[in-house]
Amino acid sequence: MRRKWISFPRVEGEASRQAHADLPAGTYERELGKEGFYGPSTQMHHRHAPTAWSRFEGSLRPRAFDTARLTEPRASPWEATLLFSNAHLQFRHWRTDRAMDHLARNGDGDELLFVHEGSGRLFCDYGHLEIRDGDYVMLPRGTMWRLEPKETVAMLLIEATNDSYQLPEKGIVGEHAPFDAAILAVPALDEAFRAQQDEVEWRVTIKRRGALSVQTFPFNPLDAVGWHGSLMPARLNWRDLRPLMSHRAHLPPSAHTTFVCARFVVCTFCPRPIESDPGALKVPFFHNNDDYDELIFYHRGEFFSRDNIHPGMITLHPGGFTHGPHPRAFRTGAAAARKETDEVAVMIDARDALDVAPLPDRVEWLGYVDSWKEA
């Protein structure tokens, strides 16, 4: 078992002895940390809310985007709208209402699909997989696949460029939290898969180093009759997660990590009881996430630390400034007015700064930076 030497943080002035709980009266806690929420940290106690700015100038500002305004269906995942990227990550949004007439193959990295709306049938080298809203589908690099929507589908495409998705180290909570790997579903070589095999011409559109190449076959290349091995796509729905929680202290987002890459992590926020201890914070603590850019996609429900955010929206908090709950959400938490959360959201913590792609008018909510001001 891994061990850790006993060590004691230094305490200066008027401070609580437990992070995120029993704050000195009338103070606001701010966490300064290294490596996101995975490294050493210090909790400061302030007289004023660390987000109570009167003006915010420059490119570092918090930003918000609304994918509900991306309404045009696209026939191919390679036509999906690029939203954010860096050398290790591409984050795209795809809306489609028709069966793909070709196969897609990503040669640049593993692809993680998150289905925001709709349902359908996904066919790939490994077989057939039914998908629905709330599903993650991890496709290993090089997997050939296509989608047959049963209705309009909107999804995120999260590419781990030149990297692979893995599961987080679960440590002392064991292998069955926050989900048992036995819950993962894999494609099946079933009747639906066999029925789609034919001897007509099919194209495979391959993305490699950002460029597209096309292979043409006189038959459907999804013609496997069997396979065995340990590399395969996997499906996980947020409804399968049993989030870690503590009734006495608010846990950081890292407790909700679902997938891990070398330079970013994917976390999932699911409904859960809110902390019941009288002294515990009931909303996320104010924090500096100086080593990571924080990206959150709001899938459903009401996000308990934000106002004026609806499903389909995305917030981007670049590393380098303090952020945290909106004032009304903070007051609601302080009053213990809610007993459980109802939001579902996908969060990415990216170790390298994210670039925002050029987007259509009105996709970005320019007033988001002012949403921390008291009404």
N, C-alpha and C positions, 0 to 999 in steps of 0.2 A: 504493500500500500504506500502511496506517496505520502511524504511527511513534510512538515514545515516547522522551522524553528520558531519558538515563542519569541515574539518581539513586541515592543510597546510603542505606539505613536506618541509623539510629543504633544502635550496639551498646553495651550497658552490662553490666558484670559478667561472670559466667560464662555464656556463651550459645553455641549452635551458630551457624554461619554459613550454614546451609541449613535452611529451615523443614521440619519433619516428618522430619528425618534427623539422625543423629549427635548425639543429645541428650547433654548432660553426664551423666556417670554418676550413677545414682540419682535422676534428676529426671523430672518429668512436664511435658510441654509443654501449654500452654493458649493458644489463639489468640483474640485480641480483634480484631473486624473491624467495618467499616462496610459497609452495604448487603449483608448476608449474606456471601457469599464473593467478591463482585464489586468491593469497594472496598479501601481501604488496611487493613492489618492489622499487628498486632504479636504475636510469639510470646514468651510468658512461660515461664520454667522454674521449677518449684516442687519443693519437697522432698516434698510430700504430694499425693496424687491430688485434683484440684479437685472431685471428686464424692463425697468421703469424708465427707459430712455425717452427723451423728448424729441430727438431727431436721430436719424441713422443715415449717414451719407457714405457712398462708395459701393464697390461691387461685393463686399462681404455680406450684405444684408440677407436676412432670411427671405425665402421666396416660396411661392405657392403656385401650383398649376392645376388645371382642371381637364382631365382626359375626356370628360363627358362632352367636351366641345370638339373632340376628334371623331366626327360622325361618319366620315367617308369610308365605306367598306373597301378593303384591299384584297386582291386575289391571292397574294403570296406573302408569306412571312417576311420575305426579303423586301417587300414594299411597306413594311411596318414603319411607323413614325419613330425615328430616333429622338429620345428625350435627353438622355444624359450618357456620358461616356468618359472613360479614361483609358490608359494603356491596358488595364486589366479587367475592364467591365464595359459592356454595352447594355443599356436599358432602353427597351423599345416598347411601344404600345401598338397592338394589332387588333383591328376590328374586321371581321369577315362574315359573310352571309352565304357563301357558296363552297361547294366541295372543291378542293384543290385538284387541278388537272395535271399536276406534276408532283414530283417528290423534292423535298428540301433536304440538304445535307450541309451541316455546319462543320467546316474544317478548321475553324478558328478557336473552338473551345466548347466545353459542355454548355448546353442550353437548359435553362430552367424556365418552364412555362408556369404562369399563375393565372388560372381562369377566373376572371372577374365576373363575367356574365355569360350565360348560355350553357350549352352542352353539345356533345357530339361524339363522334367515333374517331379515334386516332389509330392509324395504321403505320407500322414501322417494320424494320427488319425482323424484330422479335415477335411480331404478332399484332393483335387487336387489343385496344384499351378503351373502355368507355370513360369519358371525362365529363365533369360538371363544374358548376360554380364552386369556388373555394378549393379546387384541386391545385396542388403543385405536381408537375410532371417533369422529372429530371431525365434529359436525353443526353447520353454520353456523346462526346465529340465523334463525328463521323456517322451517326445514326441517320439512315434515310427514313423520312416520315412524311405523312400527309394527313390532312384533317378533313373530315366530312361533318360540318355543323348540322345539328338538328334544328337549330334556330341561330339567330345572330350571336356570334361569340365575340367577346372582348377579352383580351388577355395581355399580360405582360410577358415579354421575352427578355430574360436576364442572362446574358452571355458571360460566362467566366472565360475571358479571352486567354488562350494558351494555358488553361488551368482546368481543374476538375473539382466537382462538388463532392464534399465528404460530410459525414455527420460529426457534430461536436463531441469532444471528450466530456463524458457525463460525470466523471469523478465519483464523489461520495454518494450521489443520489442513485447511482446504479444504472444499468443498461436499459431499464424499462421506463425511464422518465426522460423528457416529458411525453415520449411515446415509445411503445414497444416496436422494434423493427419488424416484428411479425405482421404488423398492420400494413406494411408497404405492399402495394399491389404491383404486379408486373404484367406485361402484355401476354396474351394467350394465343397459341396457334389453334384457334377455334374455327367453327364453321363460317363465321363472318369473315375471318381472315382468308380462309380458302376460297370463299365466294368472290373475293375481289381480285383474285389472281386471273390474269387473262393473257392473251397472246397478241395484244395490240401495242402500238408504239407509245412509249412513255419517256418523258424527259426527267432528268435529275439535275436540279439546279444547285450547284455547290458553291458555297462561300468560303474563300480562302484568302487571307490577308486583305479582307474587305472587298475583293473583286469576285464577280460571279462567272462561273464557267458552267457549261451545259453538256451533259452526256445524254445521248439518245439511244434507247434500247428498243428492239422489235418485240418486247414482251415486258410485263410488269416485273421489275427487279425484286419486289416484295414477294418472293416465291419460295421462302424457306419451308422445309418440311419438318425440321426439327433443330434443336440447339441445346447445348449444355455449357455451363460456365458460370462465372461469378461477376461478369460485367453485363449490365442490363439497365434499361430504363426503370424508373420507379415512380409510383403515384402515391401521394400523401395529401389528404384533405385536412384543412384546419380543424374540422370537426373531430378528427382522430386525436388531436393534441389534448393533453391533460396538463395545463400549465402549472409550473412550479409557483408556489406562493408561500408567504409567511403572514400570519395574522398580526404579527408584532412589528414588522419592518417592511418598508417598500423595497422590493427587489429591483435591481437595475435591468435594463433591456437585455443584457448579456445572458440573463437567466432564461430568456425566451429564444435563444439561438436555435435555429432549425437546420441550416446548412452552413458549411464553412469552406472558404477558399483561402488561398495564400494571402490575398490582399483585400478581402472583404468578407463579411458575414451577412447571412440573411436571417432575420428574426421574425417571429410571428406573434402578434398580440391577439389573444383570444379572450372571450368573456371569462371572468373569474370574480370571486368575492373580493371586495375591497377590504383592506386592513381594518381590523376591528379594535386593536389596542388603542386606548384614548390618546397616547402620546405619539403614535406612529403617523408619519406623513401619509396622506390618502391620495396623493397625486405624485407624478414624477417630480423629483427634486430639481431645482435649478442646477445647471452643470455646465462646465466647460468641456467640450469634447474636442480638444485642440488637435488631436492626432487623427481624427476621422471626419469625413463629411457624412452627415446623417440624412438619409432619404426615407420618407415614409409614404406609402401608398395606402389610402383609406378604402377598404373593401366594402364594409357594411357597418351599420350601427352609428352610434354617436361617440366620437372620440372624446374621452373624459377629460383630457387636458387641453383641448382646443375648442374655440368658438368659430362659428361660421365656416365649418369644414363639412363637406358632404361626401358620400361615397363616390369614388372615381377621382378624387383630388389627390395631389402629391405635395408634400412640403419638403423643402431642401434647406437644411441648416448647415452651411459650410463650417468646417472647423475653424476656430479662432475667436469666437465670441460666446458669451454666456447666453443660454436659452433655457426655456422651461415653460411651465403652464401659463395659460392666459389668466388675467386677473379674476374673471368670473369663475373659471374652473378652480382656481386656487381657493377662492372663498367658499365654493361649494364643498371642496375637500375639507377645508378647515372646520366647516359646520357638520361634517360627517352626514351630509344630506343624502348620499347614495350608498347603497349596501353592496352593489356589484357593478362591474363594467359590462357594457354590451357591444363594444367595438371589436371589429376584426381588421387588422392592418398588417401590412408587410413592411418591414424596415430593413434597409441596407445601411450598414456602417462600412464606408469605403476608406481604406487607409491612404489612398491617393486622391487628390482633389478632382472633383467631377466637373466636366465642361457641360454647359447647357447648350443644346443644339438650337439652331434657328427654328422657331415655332410659329404657327399661324397666329394672327391677331386674336387677342382675348383669351388665349389658352392660359397665359400667366395672369394671376391676380396681383396687380401691382400694389394694391393697398395692404397686402399681408404684413409688411414690415410695421405698419401702424396698429396692428390688431392687438398689441400688448398694452396700448394706451388705455387708461381708465375711461369708460364711457361717461 
